[in-house]
Amino acid sequence: MSRHSASTSAVSTTFDLDCRRCPRLSRFLDEVQQDYPDYHARPVAPFGAARPSLLVVGLAPGMHGANATGRPFTGDHAGILLYQTLFDHGFSSAPVSESARDGLKLRDCRITNAVKCLPPQNKPLGAEIKACNDFLRAELEGLKKGAVVLALGSIAHQSVVRAFGLRQKDFRFAHNALHELPGGRHLLDSYHCSRYNTQTRRLTEPMFHAVFQRARELIDARA
């Protein structure tokens, strides 16, 4: 299938490299690829274990991060804290993710995004978030009982709630808040590890580590 063809993937798939279902995002990626021919500039695939105990859900690829490297949270500021924290809590083989070919492995963990394509100004439209939700739904359906879904930011949180067909008002986003999901799974919230949040101290390293420590305890309690 060519890069400019329409997506024909079944709803049950977790990813489609050739997805073109969002016209604005597709046009933008075409423009980005013209400006940066060495960039990935396509939908970014989830990374990590096929059936993890921990699924980390971000918002969308960053321009010079995942959109460039093809691996979630790799190449931008947000990934610095995320991969170090994953390593510190036993979910990653290395503390730094440099490229999609650096040999780093995630341990019982998977990283994905609510929106798989780079949005202009890092701001996807509501319709684009909804259009990508069935990919996330397929990932969530494949999680084992007792798995933890860690949502980085309110949009990721809302996307997880939507994917399960639940009411948003019953699941309020708050940092380090824990919610019960169908199938014995858990939804754990964190502020996004963006440059803005960390530099303004809305999210500190101890705050971020506390969330991952809670995730680790939930996973280990099930074992």
C-alpha positions in Angstrom: 0.0 0.0 0.0 1.4 3.4 -0.9 1.9 6.2 1.6 -0.9 8.2 -0.1 -3.5 5.4 -0.1 -6.5 5.3 2.1 -6.4 3.1 5.2 -8.2 -0.1 4.8 -7.2 -1.7 8.1 -9.8 -3.5 10.2 -11.1 -1.8 13.2 -9.4 -4.4 15.4 -5.9 -3.5 14.4 -3.6 -1.7 16.9 -1.7 0.3 14.2 -1.7 1.2 10.5 1.5 2.8 9.1 -0.4 3.9 6.0 -3.4 5.5 7.8 -4.8 8.5 6.1 -8.1 8.9 7.9 -7.4 12.4 9.2 -7.0 14.8 6.2 -5.4 17.6 8.1 -2.8 15.4 9.8 -2.1 13.6 6.5 -1.4 16.9 4.7 0.7 18.1 7.6 2.9 15.0 7.5 3.3 15.3 3.8 4.6 18.9 4.4 6.9 17.8 7.2 8.4 15.1 5.1 9.2 17.6 2.4 10.9 19.9 4.9 12.6 17.0 6.8 13.2 14.2 4.3 15.2 12.1 6.8 12.3 12.2 9.4 10.0 9.2 9.9 7.0 11.6 9.3 4.3 8.9 9.3 2.1 7.4 12.0 4.3 6.2 14.9 3.9 2.6 16.0 3.5 1.6 19.7 6.8 0.3 21.2 7.4 -2.5 23.6 5.9 -5.7 24.8 2.9 -7.3 23.0 0.9 -8.0 26.1 2.4 -5.7 28.8 1.5 -5.3 32.4 2.1 -1.5 32.0 0.8 0.4 29.0 1.9 4.1 29.0 -0.3 6.3 26.9 0.9 9.7 25.7 -0.8 12.3 23.6 0.9 12.4 20.1 4.3 12.3 18.5 6.5 15.4 18.9 7.8 17.2 15.8 11.5 16.5 16.5 11.0 13.5 18.7 8.9 10.5 17.7 7.9 12.1 14.4 11.6 12.2 13.6 12.8 8.9 15.1 9.8 6.7 14.7 9.8 5.6 18.4 7.4 7.1 21.0 9.1 9.7 23.3 12.4 9.4 21.6 14.4 12.4 20.6 12.5 15.1 22.6 12.6 16.5 26.1 9.6 14.5 27.4 11.4 11.2 26.7 14.4 12.1 28.9 12.4 11.8 32.1 10.1 9.0 30.9 12.9 6.6 29.9 15.0 7.3 32.9 12.0 6.6 35.1 11.1 3.5 33.3 14.6 2.2 33.8 14.6 3.1 37.5 11.5 1.1 38.0 12.6 -1.9 36.0 10.6 -1.4 32.9 13.4 -0.6 30.5 16.8 -2.1 29.7 18.5 1.4 29.4 17.9 4.9 30.9 18.1 6.7 27.6 16.3 6.1 24.3 18.4 7.5 21.5 16.9 6.0 18.3 14.7 3.2 17.1 17.9 1.2 16.4 19.7 1.6 19.7 18.8 -1.8 21.1 16.7 -0.6 24.0 14.1 -3.0 25.2 11.0 -2.4 27.3 10.3 -5.0 30.0 6.6 -5.9 30.4 5.8 -2.4 29.2 4.5 -0.8 26.1 4.4 2.9 25.1 1.7 4.2 22.7 -0.1 7.5 21.9 -3.7 8.5 21.9 -3.0 10.1 18.4 -0.5 8.2 16.3 0.3 11.1 13.9 2.1 14.5 14.6 -0.5 17.2 14.9 0.2 20.9 14.0 1.4 22.8 17.1 1.1 19.5 19.0 -2.6 20.1 19.2 -4.9 17.4 17.7 -8.5 18.3 17.0 -11.3 16.4 18.8 -12.3 14.7 15.7 -8.7 13.4 15.1 -8.5 12.1 18.7 -11.8 10.2 18.1 -10.7 8.9 14.7 -7.6 7.3 16.3 -9.4 5.9 19.3 -10.1 2.4 17.8 -6.4 1.8 17.6 -6.0 2.5 21.3 -9.1 0.4 22.0 -7.6 -2.6 20.3 -4.4 -2.2 22.4 -6.5 -2.0 25.6 -8.5 -5.1 24.7 -5.3 -7.1 24.4 -4.1 -6.2 28.0 -4.0 -8.9 30.6 -6.1 -8.9 33.7 -4.5 -6.6 36.3 -2.6 -4.5 33.8 -2.0 -0.9 34.5 -2.7 1.8 32.0 -0.7 4.9 32.8 -2.2 8.0 31.1 0.2 11.0 30.6 -2.1 14.0 30.6 -5.8 14.6 30.4 -6.2 13.9 26.7 -4.6 10.5 27.1 -6.8 9.8 30.1 -10.0 10.8 28.2 -9.0 8.7 25.3 -8.6 5.6 27.5 -12.0 6.2 29.1 -13.6 6.7 25.6 -11.9 3.5 24.3 -13.6 1.5 27.1 -17.0 3.1 26.4 -17.2 4.6 29.9 -18.6 8.0 31.0 -16.0 10.8 31.4 -17.7 12.2 34.4 -17.1 9.0 36.3 -13.4 9.2 35.7 -11.9 12.5 36.7 -8.3 13.2 35.7 -5.9 14.1 38.5 -2.2 13.5 39.1 -1.6 10.1 40.6 -5.3 9.3 40.7 -6.2 5.6 40.3 -9.4 4.3 38.6 -10.7 0.8 38.2 -11.3 -0.3 34.6 -13.2 -3.3 33.2 -11.4 -6.7 33.2 -9.6 -6.0 36.4 -7.4 -3.4 34.9 -6.3 -0.1 36.4 -6.1 3.5 35.0 -3.4 5.6 36.7 -3.0 9.3 35.8 0.0 11.5 35.7 0.7 15.0 34.4 2.5 14.8 31.1 6.3 14.8 31.3 6.5 17.7 28.8 9.2 20.4 28.9 6.6 22.9 30.0 5.3 20.8 32.9 8.8 19.9 34.2 10.3 23.4 33.8 7.3 25.0 35.6 7.5 22.4 38.3 4.0 21.3 37.8 5.5 17.9 37.5 8.7 17.2 39.5 10.8 14.0 39.2 9.7 12.8 42.7 6.0 13.3 41.6 6.6 11.3 38.4 8.5 8.5 40.2 5.7 8.2 42.7 3.3 7.4 39.9 5.6 4.7 38.5 6.2 3.3 42.0 2.4 3.0 42.4 2.2 1.2 39.0 5.0 -1.2 40.0 3.3 -2.0 43.3 0.0 -2.7 41.6 1.7 -5.0 39.1 3.8 -6.8 41.7 0.8 -7.3 43.9 -0.9 -9.3 41.1 2.1 -11.6 40.6 
